[in-house]
């Protein structure tokens, strides 16, 4: 009897344990310890399958289980699945679990947030998205999603980055590609090799990539894109179909031919508009001045409105339609500008580019659909002008940091090729400050200042050029780092050109500009263009760092001393010369004035991690020089 009871007890205990273990789903205590370090989330398992049945039948199946460790990882737990008339999305599973792996919530299909995609500037769009947001405040928790996206043709395929964010780790991740019927697909593997396993059927080729236990990469200051630091698989079709339009992507020229086919019959302009453009430019002989006149006409007549319907995501509405309605997206406005230039005898080229500050690079040896924007290229005898056609205020020929210094695809019938957009040099990107500072016997100061911003530094204030004076002064107060400042006057003026400039003039009253202590007064050397912080230290930096812009700052300031005060101490000149840039500052007495001059030159580039300490030292020396004080003594 005792043995039977004991046996029954052990069996029930085993059954209870088995049921408990079975009910637990990816409990947090099974995560390897090293995956917690520097991590806000852990991918427990992500499996992506791309299956290409035909050029017009493509399917993605995704299953992912992610544990969110803290509030900073919440975004990794949000599911966002876009779709449109060319692709169908179906979310099959959405579950949430607590730290022990116990089910918290099973999301029903009617609880999935399904809405039209609204970007704030699209007039027409068939884009929608399905989104699920956990709204869980008890950490850690785990999300489980399974979904399928079916494409009726695609111009690009899913690229795989198993580690897609800083401060996230991966327990297990895989990417599988199944190719049917000898469909041509090009694959580039970076830092990882495929496990190519036996074909299950005669017409199917399978590729598989797997990673396990990838520790988190901690975000470092001035970090390069994480995509440059982790293994990846880049995939693109040889031939494709998109909304019934067949294309070839085996070369940039062939891909450009497909794009050309979408725009070649959309350049007709009404006769009235052609005559107006002819009248506007008839007295001009310089080609750039003609371009500028037509560009100004574009800016005055049109505004940017996105249209994303079907093939319209790649095909512009006609130039005649833009002329009629006065709006269009980047494709339509660029094509309209191209058509107008053509009507006055100037050849230009529709050009695809990947826009965005510090965006990832395009591989010139791997043709793929990497573009999200369109600009216009206008070759001249001695230069090439690039036109941003969506900005009603941009100076003619100025791209700015949104599309500068990167590869772009110039579209030409039977001759499409990559070009490099305008790169703004150190001499282009300048700040030139001239100021007078008058100090009274109480240490208060009156400042008259003029700064000319040029090149990419023009972007610092281009928004201010279109604001009222009241708004400009309000912005100065909100952004000011000058204690006790009162802005009594501010004025902006623009110098539009290919390398644009803008001047800002300010009159400032500063209470206690100089600190008084007994019979001494401490005058700051630099408050108008002071570098006052050093980037965060990294004990053992692991990855390269990037300085994204080169520039030259030049300052000249006359400081008038208060009557009855003389100089007790004036800082020595500073000279710093490194591969990151050069810095000089100097103070000289001229009667009752001190002349302060400062030049700060910076070099852009990507530097190895072992040089980060040298970069910090360079910046700290500038901070120290900018933070010095002149000591005055009562006579």
Residue, then its C-alpha position, 0 to 999 in steps of 0.5 A: x500500500x505504501x509503495x503504491x501510494x509513493x508511486x502514485x505521488x511520484x507520478x502525480x508530481x512528475x505529471x504536475x512538473x511536466x504540465x508546468x514545464x509544458x505551460x511555460x514558454x521561453x522563461x527568462x531564467x533560461x536566457x544565457x547570462x551573457x545575453x543580458x549584458x548591455x541589452x534592453x531586449x533579447x530575440x529568443x527566436x526569430x525565423x524568417x522564410x522567404x519563398x519565391x514561387x514566381x516573379x509575381x508570387x512571393x511569400x514571407x513567413x515570420x515567427x519571432x519571440x522576443x523578451x523585453x527586459x526593460x522600458x528601453x526595449x519596449x519598441x522591440x516588442x511592437x509588431x508593425x506590418x505594412x501592406x497595400x494593394x500589392x501585398x496581403x498581410x495576415x497575423x496568425x499569432x500574437x501572445x504575451x508571456x510573463x517572466x516565468x513564461x506563463x501566458x498573459x494575453x492572447x491577442x485576437x484578430x479583431x484586436x489588431x490595430x489596422x489603419x491607413x498609413x498617414x504620413x502627413x503629406x500623402x494626398x492619396x495612398x493605398x498603404x495600410x499597416x497592422x500594429x500590435x502594441x503590448x502595453x505591459x509595464x511589468x518587466x521582463x515580458x515576452x512577445x510571440x508573433x507569427x505572420x505571413x506577407x504575400x506579394x503579387x510581385x516585388x521589386x526588392x527582397x528582404x535583407x537579413x540583419x540578425x542583430x538589427x539594433x544596438x543594446x539588443x541581443x539574440x539567442x537564436x535567429x535564422x533566415x531561409x530562402x526557397x527559390x522555385x523554378x530557377x528564378x534568378x536571385x542574387x545574394x551577398x553574404x557579409x560576415x556569414x556563410x549559408x548552410x546550403x542543404x539538400x533540395x527537397x524537390x527538383x525545382x527548389x533551391x534552399x539556403x539557410x543562415x543561422x546565428x546563435x547567442x549574439x551578445x548586444x552591441x552597446x551604442x557608442x558616441x558617434x557610432x556608425x550604422x549597426x548594419x556596418x558592424x553585424x553579419x548580413x545577407x543582402x538579396x535582390x531579384x534578377x528579374x521582377x514584376x511590380x504591379x504587372x510591370x516587368x523589369x530587370x535588375x542585373x545591372x544599374x543600366x537595366x534597372x534604370x531602363x525600367x524606371x525610364x519606361x515609367x517616365x518616358x511618356x509623362x513629359x508633355x507640357x501645355x503650350x501655354x506653360x511652354x510659352x510662359x517659360x520661354x518668355x521668362x527666360x528669353x533675355x537670359x544667356x547664362x545656363x545656370x540663370x535659366x535653370x534658376x528662373x525655371x526652378x523659382x517658377x517651380x517653387x512658386x507654382x507647386x507644393x509637395x504632396x505625396x501620391x502612393x497608389x499602386x505603381x504610383x509608388x514608383x511612377x510619377x503623375x504626368x507633367x501636364x497633371x502637375x501643371x494643372x493641379x500645382x502639386x506632386x510628390x518627389x517623382x512628379x515634381x522632379x519630372x515636372x522640372x525636367x520637362x520644363x527645362x527640356x522646353x527651354x532647351x536644357x537636358x536634365x536627368x531624373x535621378x534616384x537617391x537614398x535620402x536621409x542624414x547619415x543613411x546607409x551606403x549603396x553598394x555600387x557593385x550590387x544593383x538593388x532597389x535601395x532608393x527612397x527619393x528622386x532629385x534632378x541632375x543637370x550637367x553643365x559645361x564645367x559643373x553638375x547641378x543637382x536640384x531638390x524639387x520638393x522644397x519650396x524654399x531651398x536655394x537653387x542647386x543646394x541639396x543639403x545633408x538630406x542627399x549630399x555625398x552619396x551614390x545616386x542612379x541617373x536615369x537615361x534611356x539605354x545609359x543609366x548609371x551611378x553618379x555621386x551627388x554634391x559633396x560639401x567641403x570644409x571651405x563650403x561649410x563655414x561660420x563667420x562671426x564678427x562681434x563687439x562686446x562692451x562691458x560696464x563697471x558692473x560686469x554687464x555687457x552689450x553685444x552686437x554680433x553678426x554671423x554668416x552661415x554657409x553650406x551645410x551650416x546654413x541648415x542650422x538657421x534656414x527655418x528661421x528665415x521664414x519666421x516672424x521676428x517675434x518667433x525668431x526672438x522666442x526661439x533665441x530665448x528657448x535655445x540660448x545658452x547665454x545666462x542673463x541674456x536679453x535679445x533686443x534685436x535680431x535680423x536674418x537675411x539670406x544669400x541664396x546660391x548653390x553654396x547658400x549663405x544666411x546672415x544673422x545679426x543680434x543685439x544682446x544685453x547680458x546681465x552679469x556677463x563678467x563675474x565680479x569678486x571684490x576688485x577683480x572681474x572675470x570675463x569669459x573668453x567665448x560665449x558666442x560660439x563656445x564648445x562646452x561639452x566633451x563626448x561621452x568617454x568609452x573605456x574600451x571602445x570597440x567600433x569605429x566612430x564617424x564625424x559626419x561634417x567638415x567645417x570651418x568656424x571663424x570668430x573675431x570679437x572686440x571686447x571693450x573693457x570698462x573704464x577704470x579697469x585693467x588686465x591682470x591676466x590674459x590667456x596664452x594662445x592655443x594651437x592644436x593640430x590633429x587629424x580630426x582638425x585644427x584649432x587656434x585661439x588668440x587674445x591681444x590687447x589693443x588699448x582699452x580693447x581685447x581682440x579675440x580670434x578663434x578658428x576651429x576646423x574639423x575634418x569629416x571621416x570614419x576613424x578606428x576605435x583606438x583613436x577615440x581617446x585622441x579625439x576626446x583629447x582634441x575636443x577637451x582641449x577646445x572646451x578648455x580653451x573656449x572656457x578660459x577667462x580674462x581677469x581684470x583688476x580695478x585700477 
